[in-house]
Structure formats: structure tokens, C-alpha cells
Amino acid sequence: VQLVESGGGLVQPGTSLRLSCVASGFTFSAYSMAWFRQVPGKEREGVAAVGSDGSTSYADSAKGRFTISKDNAKNTVYLQMNSLKPEDTAMYYCAADRAPLRSWDSMDWVKRGIYFLPYWGQGTQVTVSS
């Protein structure tokens, strides 16, 4: 299993950015995928997730500003981030799991996904600063 993130960078507050995660080594269409983020000194936390059936789940911090989507033909999951704020600055990671997304919610995936999701990418840095 390999997950490779891209699309991070330095952007100004209020602008947009789209992250991509290309997956390989497993049946992408059958997996739930997610984006997490982490800042130094804090635990990695969930941002957005999408199930194999296209259902989605968002952390409160992402609702209304971020959109997750997946393209099964390209084995890619995206995170569209709009109206970026300095507090969105973090390393963003892609994660994958065979379990259905509905099971993630019962396990508080936003806070605890770091402990039970088996596959992770290396991350892409997003810095929001003027």
C-alpha cells in the first residue's frame, strides 16, 4: 500500500488550495479514505473522510470550508480547502482503511483515527500566512 500526497504550499489567508493523494497497492474503490493534519506538539487529527460509497464525514473545523472527494478512475482522493486561515497551517496526511466509513464515526475517527487507521502517507505541508 502506498499513499502519496501533493499540493501543499505557502498560501495567503482567504485563498484556496487543493490537496491530492494518489493511492496504489490496493483496491482503491473499496476503501474509505481520509485527510488528517498535525502541527508540532499536537496529536494528528481528522479533517475529512469519504467512504467507498461516496458518503462523507467532516471535522467541525472543516465543515463549510473543506470538501473531500475521490476519483476511483485515478485512484486519487482530494481535499479542496477554501477560505484558508492561519490555524489551518499543518502537515496534511492521507489515510486509508478497508472498513466502511460508518464504522469510523462510532470510533471517533477525528480524534482517534491515528490509532486505528492502518495506512498513511508521508504528508504534505500547508502553510497559511500573509
C-alpha positions in Angstrom: 0.0 0.0 0.0 1.3 3.4 -0.9 -0.3 6.8 -0.4 1.5 9.9 -1.9 0.2 13.3 -1.0 0.9 16.5 -3.0 -0.5 20.0 -3.5 0.7 21.7 -0.3 2.4 25.0 -0.2 2.5 28.5 1.2 -0.7 30.5 0.6 -2.2 33.7 2.0 -5.2 33.7 4.3 -8.6 33.6 2.5 -7.2 31.7 -0.5 -7.8 28.1 -1.6 -5.7 25.0 -2.1 -6.4 21.5 -3.3 -4.5 18.6 -2.0 -4.2 15.3 -3.8 -3.4 11.8 -2.6 -2.6 9.1 -5.1 -3.1 5.5 -3.9 -1.6 2.3 -5.1 -1.3 -1.3 -3.9 -4.9 -1.9 -3.0 -8.4 -1.8 -4.5 -9.0 2.0 -4.1 -12.7 1.9 -4.8 -13.3 -0.4 -1.9 -11.6 1.7 0.7 -12.6 4.6 2.9 -10.1 7.5 2.6 -9.4 10.5 4.8 -7.3 13.5 5.4 -5.7 14.3 8.7 -3.5 17.1 9.8 -0.9 17.6 12.5 1.0 20.6 13.9 4.2 20.2 16.0 3.4 19.3 19.6 -0.1 18.2 18.9 -1.8 15.0 18.0 -2.8 14.2 14.5 -6.5 14.9 14.0 -9.0 14.1 11.3 -10.2 16.7 8.8 -12.4 14.9 6.3 -13.3 11.4 5.2 -15.0 9.7 2.3 -16.4 6.2 2.2 -16.3 3.7 -0.6 -20.0 4.6 -1.2 -19.2 8.3 -1.5 -20.5 9.2 1.9 -18.6 11.9 3.7 -17.7 13.0 7.2 -16.1 16.2 8.4 -14.5 17.5 11.5 -16.1 20.6 12.8 -13.1 22.7 11.8 -13.6 21.7 8.2 -17.3 22.0 7.8 -18.4 24.6 5.3 -14.8 25.3 4.0 -13.3 21.9 3.0 -14.6 19.3 0.6 -13.3 15.8 0.2 -13.8 13.8 -2.9 -12.4 10.7 -4.6 -11.9 9.7 -8.2 -11.8 5.9 -8.4 -10.6 6.0 -12.0 -7.5 7.9 -10.9 -7.0 6.2 -7.5 -7.0 9.7 -6.1 -8.6 11.4 -3.1 -8.7 15.2 -3.0 -9.2 17.8 -0.3 -10.4 21.2 -1.6 -9.7 23.8 1.1 -11.3 27.2 0.8 -11.1 30.3 2.9 -7.9 29.2 4.5 -6.9 30.5 7.9 -3.5 30.6 9.6 -4.8 28.0 12.0 -5.1 25.6 9.1 -1.3 25.5 8.9 -0.2 21.9 9.4 1.2 18.8 7.8 -1.6 17.1 6.0 -1.7 13.3 5.7 -3.8 10.9 3.7 -5.1 7.7 5.3 -6.9 4.6 4.1 -8.9 1.8 5.6 -10.9 -1.1 4.3 -13.6 -0.6 7.0 -16.8 1.3 6.0 -16.9 4.9 6.9 -20.0 4.4 9.1 -17.9 2.3 11.4 -15.4 5.2 11.8 -17.9 7.5 13.3 -18.6 5.1 16.2 -14.9 5.1 16.9 -14.5 8.9 16.9 -12.2 8.9 13.9 -11.4 12.6 14.1 -9.6 12.2 17.4 -8.7 8.5 17.4 -8.2 7.7 13.7 -4.5 8.0 14.2 -4.7 4.9 16.4 -6.8 2.5 14.2 -6.3 3.5 10.5 -3.7 1.2 9.1 -2.4 3.1 6.0 -0.8 6.5 5.9 1.1 8.7 3.5 4.1 10.8 4.3 2.3 14.1 4.3 2.3 17.5 2.5 2.9 20.8 4.3 0.3 23.5 4.2 1.3 27.0 5.5 -1.2 29.8 5.6 0.5 33.1 6.2 0.4 36.6 5.0 
